[in-house]
Amino acid sequence: MVDVLLGLQWGDEGKGKIADYITPDYDIVARFQGGPNAGHTIAFGEKKYILNTIPSGIFREGCLNLIGNGVVVDPVRLLEEIKRTEISGVSVKEKLIFSYRANLILPTHKLLDEASENAKGKSKIGSTLRGIGPTYRDKTGRSGLKMYHLFSNDFKQVYKKVVNRHLALLEHYKFTDFDLVKEETAFFEACEILKQYQFANIEYLVHNAIREGKKILAEGAQGTLLDVDFGSYPYVTSSNTISGAVCTGLGVAPKHINKVKGIFKAYCTRVGSGPFPTELNDEMGERLRMVGNEFGATTGRPRRCGWLDLVALQYAVMINGVDELYMMKTDVLSGIDKLHVGTAYDLGNKIVDHFHSTSLETNKVIYSEMEGWNEDITQLVAFEKLPKSLHNYIDFLEEKTETQVKLVSVGPDRSQTIVR
């Protein structure tokens, strides 16, 4: 049985916290797409950990963590992440397994990412410059390097062939300000260390686990609205972020997908460029940013903030086949007298309540106004104790999405989670 946990907005929904919270129910947690551009924050006790590539089950005893074939791996950054994680006392090597088929991010992929973004000028996508896009381009272009290449006798020759092609592209971009020798030294050292970790044909491992009745959680990165096919293209990530990507990112047959658990914030945020109909460029937007600490876990970039976009949320629920909703950062809305929820877009010549590229270009949103709440909800532990106006807010969202809110997060810590 495979359950799926993924974000329903533009990323940063709080997937790390929830994945960590629900992992006691699972034997295996697996990442199925994305790369080190993810930033899953986990807080427990008085400590906070940020995971970029490692699955969020790494801190749970008895939980196996898989990096699937749909993930792209930066050996240097991954080793830095492993070292940070092991400070907590976790033996990563015993609990982490890599797919042989996952693609490698090379030093020149990151250089190409930066060169390409610079060339776009004012049309920048807002890339994290981690080399994700160029790596996926090589993957689909059938010219990338996979983890199994690490164990090949001609690894460096194959690597050089790919890099020479990258250098020709960098010359085309007139991008020459880099020290490739330094970057390559760190890369090859990291590769040698990674070879000491566990590798497997993940598709077989997952299939056998399903046959044995084990419970698997597929953990998504980024968010639905950043999906390369169904997101706000071209301002999207380079992978498929929706539930269907579990099948191709882990080798799981569709019939084995059980529940899809969708995470969303009680408001909206976005990092980088791209349309954001409900964005607030005013004091309320700044309030959400500061109270919600809306700064990128990986990049530190301030996030754009706005009211909840229900049109986009309904779309994400539909695309993913969401079975239950998890609402995050609900406490950030405490103290706001009037809340607004975007329920339709005004295109000038017509009103639409569906999400597509044309409708996203508008900044005219039709809102429903709702009463806010002033109570401090961060210490509450029972769903019934939530303020009446918050219950009304949740009821409204459930009616529109036709999906039940099963969990409400009222703070960053594990303990600040209310299960319905």
C-alpha positions in Angstrom: 0.0 0.0 0.0 1.3 3.4 -1.0 0.0 6.7 0.4 1.0 10.0 -1.2 1.7 13.2 0.6 2.1 16.3 -1.5 1.7 20.1 -1.6 -1.3 21.7 -3.3 0.0 25.2 -3.8 3.3 26.7 -5.0 5.4 24.7 -2.6 6.5 25.6 1.0 3.2 24.2 2.4 4.8 22.4 5.3 5.3 18.9 3.8 8.3 18.2 5.9 6.5 18.7 9.2 3.6 16.5 8.2 5.7 13.8 6.7 7.7 13.6 9.9 4.5 13.7 12.0 2.8 10.8 10.2 5.8 8.6 9.6 5.2 6.4 12.7 2.4 4.9 10.6 4.8 3.9 7.8 7.6 1.4 7.2 9.1 3.3 4.3 9.2 7.0 3.2 10.3 7.6 -0.4 11.0 10.8 -2.4 9.8 10.4 -5.9 10.8 13.6 -7.7 12.6 16.9 -7.4 16.1 17.6 -5.9 18.0 19.8 -3.5 15.7 22.7 -4.4 13.3 21.3 -1.9 13.4 22.6 1.7 11.4 20.4 4.1 11.6 21.9 7.6 11.1 19.6 10.6 11.0 20.9 14.2 10.8 18.9 17.4 11.9 19.8 20.9 13.8 23.0 20.5 15.6 21.9 17.3 14.9 22.5 13.7 16.2 20.5 10.7 16.0 21.3 7.0 16.0 18.4 4.5 16.6 18.9 0.8 17.0 15.5 -0.6 16.7 13.1 2.3 13.1 11.9 3.0 11.4 13.1 6.1 11.2 9.7 7.8 15.0 9.8 8.5 14.4 10.8 12.2 12.0 8.0 12.9 13.2 4.7 14.3 12.6 1.6 12.1 11.7 3.7 9.1 13.5 3.0 5.8 14.1 6.1 3.5 14.3 5.8 -0.3 15.5 8.2 -2.9 13.7 7.2 -6.1 14.6 7.2 -9.7 12.6 10.4 -10.3 14.9 12.4 -8.0 18.0 14.3 -9.1 20.9 14.1 -6.7 23.8 16.6 -6.1 26.5 14.5 -4.3 28.2 17.5 -2.7 25.0 19.0 -1.3 23.7 15.6 -0.2 26.8 14.9 1.8 26.5 18.3 3.5 22.9 17.4 4.3 23.9 14.0 5.6 26.4 15.6 8.0 23.9 18.1 9.3 21.4 15.3 9.9 23.8 13.0 11.6 24.5 15.7 14.2 21.1 14.7 15.7 22.4 11.2 16.2 20.8 9.6 13.2 22.8 6.9 11.3 21.8 8.0 7.8 23.8 5.2 6.1 21.7 2.5 7.8 18.4 4.1 6.9 18.9 5.6 3.4 18.8 3.7 0.1 19.4 5.2 -3.4 17.9 4.2 -6.7 20.5 3.2 -9.2 18.4 5.1 -11.7 18.4 8.5 -10.1 20.2 11.2 -12.1 23.3 13.0 -11.0 23.6 16.8 -10.8 27.0 17.7 -12.2 28.9 20.9 -11.4 28.3 22.1 -14.9 24.5 21.6 -14.5 24.6 24.3 -11.8 26.7 26.6 -14.0 24.2 26.1 -16.9 21.4 26.9 -14.6 23.0 30.2 -13.6 23.9 31.1 -17.2 20.5 30.4 -18.5 18.8 32.4 -15.8 21.0 35.3 -16.3 20.3 35.3 -20.1 16.6 35.6 -19.4 16.9 39.1 -17.9 13.6 40.4 -16.7 11.9 37.1 -17.8 13.7 35.1 -15.1 11.9 32.0 -13.8 13.2 32.4 -10.3 15.4 29.3 -10.3 17.1 28.2 -7.1 20.3 27.7 -9.3 20.8 24.2 -8.0 21.1 22.7 -11.4 17.8 21.0 -11.3 16.4 22.1 -14.7 19.6 21.3 -16.7 19.8 17.9 -15.1 16.2 17.0 -16.0 16.9 18.3 -19.6 19.8 15.9 -19.9 17.6 13.1 -18.5 14.9 13.6 -21.1 17.5 14.2 -23.7 19.0 10.8 -22.9 22.5 12.3 -22.2 22.5 12.5 -18.4 24.5 10.5 -15.8 22.7 8.2 -13.4 23.8 6.8 -10.1 24.7 3.5 -11.6 27.4 5.3 -13.6 29.3 5.9 -10.4 30.2 2.2 -10.4 31.3 2.1 -14.0 35.0 1.7 -14.8 34.7 4.5 -17.4 32.7 6.9 -15.2 35.2 9.8 -15.7 35.3 9.3 -19.4 31.5 9.4 -19.7 31.4 12.4 -17.3 34.0 14.3 -19.4 31.9 13.7 -22.6 28.8 15.3 -20.9 30.8 18.1 -19.4 32.5 19.0 -22.8 29.0 19.5 -24.2 28.1 21.7 -21.3 31.2 23.8 -21.7 30.3 24.5 -25.3 26.9 25.7 -24.1 28.5 27.9 -21.5 30.7 29.4 -24.1 27.6 30.2 -26.2 26.2 32.0 -23.1 29.5 33.8 -22.7 29.5 32.6 -19.2 33.1 32.0 -18.1 33.4 33.2 -14.5 33.8 29.9 -12.7 36.5 27.5 -11.3 35.5 24.1 -12.6 38.6 22.3 -11.3 37.6 23.3 -7.7 34.0 22.2 -8.3 35.0 18.9 -9.8 37.4 18.1 -7.0 34.6 18.3 -4.5 32.2 16.5 -6.8 34.4 13.4 -7.3 35.3 13.2 -3.6 31.6 13.2 -2.8 30.9 10.6 -5.4 33.5 8.2 -3.8 31.9 8.6 -0.4 28.3 8.1 -1.8 29.4 4.8 -3.3 29.7 3.5 0.3 26.0 4.0 0.9 23.2 1.6 0.0 21.9 1.3 -3.5 19.0 -0.8 -4.9 16.6 -1.3 -7.8 14.0 0.7 -5.9 11.2 -0.5 -8.1 11.8 -4.1 -6.9 12.3 -3.0 -3.3 9.0 -1.1 -3.3 7.1 -3.9 -5.1 8.3 -6.5 -2.6 7.4 -4.2 0.3 3.9 -3.9 -1.1 3.6 -7.7 -1.4 4.7 -8.1 2.2 1.9 -5.7 3.4 4.3 -2.9 4.4 3.0 0.7 4.4 4.8 3.2 2.2 4.6 7.0 2.1 5.6 8.7 -1.1 6.8 12.2 -0.2 6.5 15.0 -2.8 8.6 18.1 -3.2 7.6 21.6 -4.4 3.8 21.9 -5.0 1.1 21.0 -7.5 1.0 24.5 -9.0 4.7 24.2 -9.9 4.1 20.9 -11.9 5.8 21.2 -15.3 2.6 20.1 -17.1 -0.2 21.3 -14.9 1.3 24.3 -13.0 1.6 28.0 -13.9 3.9 27.3 -16.9 6.6 28.4 -17.7 7.0 29.6 -14.0 7.2 26.0 -12.8 9.8 23.5 -11.6 11.3 20.9 -13.9 9.5 17.8 -12.7 6.0 16.5 -12.3 4.9 17.2 -8.7 1.5 15.6 -8.8 0.3 12.3 -7.5 0.7 10.6 -10.9 4.5 11.2 -10.7 4.7 8.6 -7.9 4.2 5.9 -10.5 7.0 7.0 -12.7 9.3 8.3 -9.9 9.2 5.0 -7.9 8.1 2.4 -10.3 4.7 2.0 -8.6 1.7 0.7 -10.5 -1.4 3.0 -10.3 -3.5 0.2 -8.6 -1.2 0.3 -5.6 -1.9 4.0 -4.8 -4.1 4.1 -1.7 -4.8 7.6 -0.2 -3.6 11.0 -1.5 -3.0 13.5 1.3 -2.9 17.1 0.2 -1.2 19.8 2.2 -2.1 23.5 1.9 -1.5 26.7 3.9 -4.5 28.6 5.3 -3.3 31.4 3.0 -1.0 31.4 -0.1 2.7 32.0 -0.7 5.0 31.8 -3.7 8.7 32.2 -4.3 10.3 33.6 -7.4 8.6 34.9 -10.5 5.2 33.9 -12.0 1.5 34.7 -11.7 -0.1 35.0 -8.2 -3.7 36.2 -8.5 -4.3 36.7 -4.7 -1.0 38.2 -3.9 -1.0 41.1 -1.4 1.5 43.9 -1.9 0.4 45.8 1.1 0.6 45.7 4.9 -1.4 42.5 5.1 1.0 40.8 2.8 3.9 41.9 4.9 2.1 40.8 8.1 1.6 37.3 6.7 5.3 37.2 5.7 6.6 38.3 9.1 4.2 36.3 11.3 4.5 33.2 9.2 8.3 33.6 8.8 7.8 33.3 5.1 11.4 33.0 4.0 12.8 30.1 1.9 14.2 27.2 4.0 16.7 26.5 1.3 17.4 29.9 -0.2 16.3 32.4 2.5 14.4 34.3 -0.1 11.3 36.2 1.1 8.1 34.6 -0.1 5.3 36.5 -1.8 2.1 36.2 0.3 -1.6 36.5 -0.3 -5.0 35.2 0.6 -6.1 31.6 0.0 -6.8 31.0 -3.7 -9.7 28.5 -3.6 -9.9 28.2 -7.4 -6.3 26.9 -7.4 -6.9 24.7 -4.4 -10.0 23.1 -6.0 -7.9 22.5 -9.2 -5.1 20.8 -7.2 -7.5 18.6 -5.3 -9.0 17.5 -8.7 -5.6 16.9 -10.4 -4.3 14.8 -7.5 -7.4 13.0 -6.5 -7.0 14.2 -3.0 -8.7 12.1 -0.3 -8.0 14.3 2.7 -6.7 17.8 3.4 -4.1 19.0 5.9 -4.3 22.7 6.6 -1.0 24.4 7.7 0.0 27.6 9.5 -3.5 28.2 10.6 -2.2 30.1 13.6 -0.7 32.8 11.3 -4.3 34.0 10.6 -5.1 34.6 14.3 -5.7 38.3 15.0 -7.0 39.2 11.6 -10.6 40.6 11.8 -11.7 39.9 8.2 -10.4 37.0 6.1 -10.7 36.8 2.4 -10.8 33.7 0.1 -10.5 34.0 -3.6 -13.4 32.1 -5.2 -13.3 33.3 -8.9 -11.2 35.3 -11.4 -12.6 38.4 -13.2 -11.1 38.3 -16.7 -12.9 41.5 -17.7 -15.2 39.9 -20.3 -16.2 37.0 -18.1 -16.0 35.5 -14.6 -14.3 32.1 -14.4 -13.9 29.7 -11.5 -11.3 27.4 -13.1 -7.6 27.4 -13.2 -5.7 27.8 -16.5 -2.9 29.9 -18.0 -5.2 32.7 -19.2 -7.1 33.1 -16.0 -3.8 33.3 -14.0 -2.8 36.4 -15.9 -5.5 38.4 -14.1 -5.0 40.3 -10.9 -8.7 40.7 -10.4 -10.0 38.2 -8.0 -13.5 37.8 -6.6 -13.3 37.2 -2.8 -15.6 35.8 -0.2 -15.2 37.7 3.1 -15.2 35.7 6.4 -14.9 36.5 10.1 -11.5 36.0 11.6 -10.6 34.9 15.1 -8.4 36.6 17.8 -7.8 33.6 20.0 -4.3 32.1 20.4 -4.7 28.6 19.0 -1.1 27.5 19.3 -1.6 25.5 22.5 -4.9 23.8 21.5 -4.9 20.1 21.1 -8.5 19.2 20.2 -10.4 20.1 17.0 -13.5 20.9 18.9 -11.7 23.6 20.8 -10.9 25.6 17.7 -12.7 29.0 17.5 -16.1 29.0 15.9 -15.0 31.3 13.1 -12.2 29.0 12.3 -14.7 26.1 12.1 -16.7 28.2 9.7 -13.5 28.8 7.6 -12.8 25.1 7.5 -16.5 24.2 6.7 -16.4 26.7 3.8 -13.2 25.1 2.3 -14.6 21.6 2.7 -17.8 22.5 1.0 -16.0 24.0 -2.0 -13.4 21.3 -2.4 -15.7 18.4 -1.4 -12.8 17.1 0.7 -12.5 16.9 4.5 -9.8 18.7 6.4 -8.4 15.9 8.5 -5.5 17.8 10.2 -4.9 21.4 11.3 -1.4 22.6 12.1 -1.3 25.4 14.8 2.5 25.8 15.0 5.8 24.5 13.7 6.5 21.9 16.3 5.4 18.2 16.0 3.2 18.7 19.0 1.3 21.6 17.5 -0.8 19.4 15.3 -4.5 18.6 15.7 -5.8 15.5 14.0 -9.6 15.4 13.5 
